[in-house]
Amino acid sequence: QVQLVESGGGLVQPGGSLKLSCAASGNLFSLKGMGWSRQAPGKQRELVATISWGDGGTKYPDSVKGRFTISRDMAKNTMYLQMSSLKPDDTAVYYCNLEQWDLPTSWGQGTQVTVSS
């Protein structure tokens, strides 16, 4: 089994920055990639960033492109999401996920990000 623990969420003012972390442990083999998703109340879960574990390739939707940066530290089995120029619309619970080849996706418990003045 894989365990994912997110941290770094909190309250931030509009225009501010926040960095989320996701530490992975357990049976970490055949790693394919990791990602961050978010879900706001009454809305569907939205994928906001992905990173390939092998070559580090990243992808973002237009809603966060240029503001969010995903990265990973392979030695620490940890993934990060640097968020800047935050907007109230970014308020959501943020979840990290880990993909392994031929195995179900693992999810973290989520961390709340609130953007408000």
TORMI-167654 format. One record per residue: x, y, z of N, C-alpha, C in turn; residue in one letter. Coordinates in steps of 0.05 Angstrom, whole numbers. Layout:
% TORMI-167654
SITE      n.x      n.y      n.z     ca.x     ca.y     ca.z      c.x      c.y      c.z   r
SITE        X        Y        Z        X        Y        Z        X        Y        Z   A
...
% end
This chain:
% TORMI-167654
SITE      n.x      n.y      n.z     ca.x     ca.y     ca.z      c.x      c.y      c.z   r
SITE       16      -24        0        0        0        0       17       25        0   Q
SITE        5       47       -9       19       72      -10        4       92        8   V
SITE       20      107       23        9      128       40       18      155       29   Q
SITE       -1      174       27        5      201       18       -4      220       39   L
SITE       14      238       48        7      257       68       12      285       58   V
SITE       -9      301       55       -7      328       46       -3      347       70   E
SITE       10      369       65       14      390       85       18      417       71   S
SITE       15      438       86       21      465       76       -4      481       70   G
SITE      -27      470       73      -51      486       68      -56      507       89   G
SITE      -74      525       84      -80      545      103      -96      568       91   G
SITE      -96      590      105     -110      615       97      -89      634       86   L
SITE      -95      645       62      -77      664       49      -94      686       36   V
SITE      -83      710       35      -97      732       23      -95      730       -8   Q
SITE     -114      742      -22     -113      742      -51      -86      755      -60   P
SITE      -74      743      -80      -48      752      -90      -25      739      -75   G
SITE      -31      725      -54       -9      712      -39        0      686      -50   G
SITE       18      673      -35       30      648      -44       28      627      -22   S
SITE       29      602      -31       28      580      -12       41      556      -26   L
SITE       55      540      -10       68      516      -21       58      491       -6   K
SITE       47      473      -22       37      448      -12       58      426      -15   L
SITE       59      407        3       76      384        1       60      358        3   S
SITE       70      338      -10       58      311       -9       80      291       -6   C
SITE       81      278       17      101      258       23       90      230       18   A
SITE      104      215        2       95      188       -4      112      167       10   A
SITE       99      146       19      113      124       33       98       98       27   S
SITE      111       76       34       99       50       29      111       36        5   G
SITE       95       21       -9      104        5      -32      107       23      -57   N
SITE      129       38      -58      133       57      -80      150       43     -102   L
SITE      137       31     -120      151       18     -143      134       24     -168   F
SITE      147       20     -190      134       25     -216      119       52     -217   S
SITE      133       72     -207      120       99     -205      117      110     -233   L
SITE       93      120     -238       87      132     -264       87      162     -262   K
SITE       73      173     -242       72      201     -239       56      209     -215   G
SITE       55      234     -209       40      245     -187       25      270     -196   M
SITE        6      278     -180      -10      301     -188      -24      313     -165   G
SITE      -35      337     -170      -52      351     -151      -79      356     -164   W
SITE      -99      352     -148     -127      359     -156     -139      376     -134   S
SITE     -161      389     -140     -174      404     -120     -205      402     -123   R
SITE     -218      405     -101     -248      404     -102     -259      426      -84   Q
SITE     -274      443      -96     -288      464      -81     -316      455      -74   A
SITE     -328      466      -54     -356      457      -47     -375      460      -70   P
SITE     -390      439      -75     -409      439      -97     -398      436     -125   G
SITE     -372      432     -127     -360      430     -153     -346      403     -156   K
SITE     -341      395     -181     -327      370     -187     -297      373     -181   Q
SITE     -285      350     -175     -256      351     -171     -242      359     -197   R
SITE     -222      377     -195     -208      387     -218     -178      381     -216   E
SITE     -167      370     -237     -138      365     -237     -124      391     -243   L
SITE     -105      398     -226      -91      424     -229      -62      422     -237   V
SITE      -50      398     -234      -22      395     -241      -14      366     -241   A
SITE        3      358     -260       13      331     -260       43      332     -266   T
SITE       57      312     -257       86      310     -262       93      281     -267   I
SITE      108      277     -288      117      250     -294      141      243     -275   S
SITE      139      220     -263      161      213     -244      187      209     -258   W
SITE      187      199     -282      212      193     -296      226      217     -306   G
SITE      213      232     -325      227      255     -338      219      282     -326   D
SITE      201      282     -307      193      307     -295      176      325     -311   G
SITE      165      314     -333      147      330     -350      122      339     -335   G
SITE      114      363     -339       91      374     -324       68      383     -342   T
SITE       44      384     -331       21      393     -346        3      409     -327   K
SITE      -10      430     -338      -28      446     -322      -52      454     -339   Y
SITE      -75      457     -326      -98      468     -341      -94      499     -343   P
SITE     -108      511     -361     -106      540     -365     -112      556     -340   D
SITE     -130      545     -323     -138      559     -299     -116      565     -280   S
SITE      -94      550     -281      -72      554     -262      -45      558     -276   V
SITE      -44      555     -302      -19      557     -316       -6      584     -312   K
SITE       19      584     -305       34      608     -300       33      617     -271   G
SITE       15      604     -255       12      611     -227       21      588     -209   R
SITE       16      564     -217       23      540     -201       47      526     -214   F
SITE       64      515     -197       87      500     -206       89      474     -190   T
SITE       89      452     -204       91      426     -191      120      416     -193   I
SITE      130      403     -172      157      393     -173      158      368     -155   S
SITE      180      353     -158      184      330     -141      213      327     -133   R
SITE      216      315     -110      243      308      -99      244      278      -98   D
SITE      257      266     -117      256      236     -119      270      224      -95   M
SITE      290      236      -85      305      225      -62      287      224      -37   A
SITE      269      243      -35      251      245      -11      224      234      -17   K
SITE      219      225      -42      192      215      -49      171      235      -42   N
SITE      177      260      -48      159      282      -41      153      299      -65   T
SITE      128      308      -66      119      326      -88      110      352      -76   M
SITE      113      373      -92      106      400      -82       88      414     -102   Y
SITE       72      432      -92       57      450     -109       61      478      -99   L
SITE       76      494     -114       80      522     -108       58      538     -121   Q
SITE       42      552     -105       20      567     -116       25      597     -111   M
SITE       22      613     -131       25      642     -128        2      656     -141   S
SITE        1      682     -137      -21      699     -147      -48      686     -142   S
SITE      -51      677     -118      -75      662     -111     -100      679     -112   L
SITE     -122      666     -121     -148      680     -123     -168      666     -106   K
SITE     -190      680      -99     -211      667      -83     -221      641      -96   P
SITE     -221      641     -123     -231      617     -137     -212      593     -133   D
SITE     -189      597     -123     -170      575     -117     -177      561      -91   D
SITE     -196      572      -76     -204      560      -51     -216      532      -55   T
SITE     -205      513      -42     -213      485      -46     -198      467      -27   A
SITE     -206      442      -26     -189      421      -14     -171      410      -35   V
SITE     -145      410      -30     -126      401      -50     -117      372      -42   Y
SITE     -117      355      -62     -110      327      -58      -86      320      -76   Y
SITE      -68      305      -65      -46      294      -82      -53      265      -89   C
SITE      -43      257     -112      -47      229     -120      -21      219     -132   N
SITE      -19      192     -131        5      179     -142       -4      156     -160   L
SITE        7      155     -184        1      134     -203       24      114     -205   E
SITE       17       89     -205       36       68     -210       26       51     -234   Q
SITE       45       41     -249       37       25     -272       22        0     -263   W
SITE       -2       -4     -275      -18      -27     -270      -29      -30     -242   D
SITE      -31       -7     -228      -42       -7     -201      -62       16     -198   L
SITE      -80       14     -180      -99       36     -176      -85       61     -166   P
SITE      -96       84     -172      -85      109     -163      -89      112     -133   T
SITE      -68      122     -120      -70      127      -91      -75      157      -86   S
SITE      -91      163      -65      -98      191      -59      -91      198      -30   W
SITE      -85      223      -26      -81      233        1     -107      241       13   G
SITE     -106      251       38     -130      258       53     -140      286       47   Q
SITE     -123      302       35     -130      329       27     -121      350       47   G
SITE     -117      374       37     -110      396       54     -125      421       45   T
SITE     -136      436       63     -153      459       56     -136      483       49   Q
SITE     -143      495       27     -131      521       20     -154      541       17   V
SITE     -152      563       32     -172      584       32     -159      610       24   T
SITE     -169      622        4     -159      648       -6     -180      669        0   V
SITE     -174      686       19     -194      706       28     -180      729       42   S
SITE     -192      752       40     -181      775       54     -196      779       81   S
% end
